[in-house]
Amino acid sequence: MSPTVLYIEDHPDNMTLVRRILQSESYTLIEAKTGFQGILFAENQNVDLILLDINLPDIDGYEVVRRLRKSEKTALARIPIVAVTANAMKGDAQKALEAGCDLYMSKPINIQELLEKVGKLVYKEV
């Protein structure tokens, strides 16, 4: 069975790009367009990794990751979460990590870097 990745992203172009990248490598992708939808999907489906945009239309990614880490679904405390964001100012990476993300990636997305990081996290090679 292929690994399942949840991508919480409101921008359709970013979603399309990540969908194409991950599906080309046989990952299963679950798509959420809002923070609340992403939390719901994470709590109700089995995922191996979460890619998380920080700038979402309802609640920001920092709040999403905090809620996921405190979820009653205890597995979410251990699921790798990668912040994938256009926020690239000094301190943004640290803020994402302090909120509970495992890694930080800035946009625009580097395809090779995304595949390497996803692969390492999904297959526990970190």
Beta strands, then each sheet from edge to edge (+ up, - down):
strand 1: 4-8
strand 2: 28-32
strand 3: 49-52
strand 4: 81-85
strand 5: 103-106
sheet 1: 2+ 1+ 3+ 4+ 5+
end
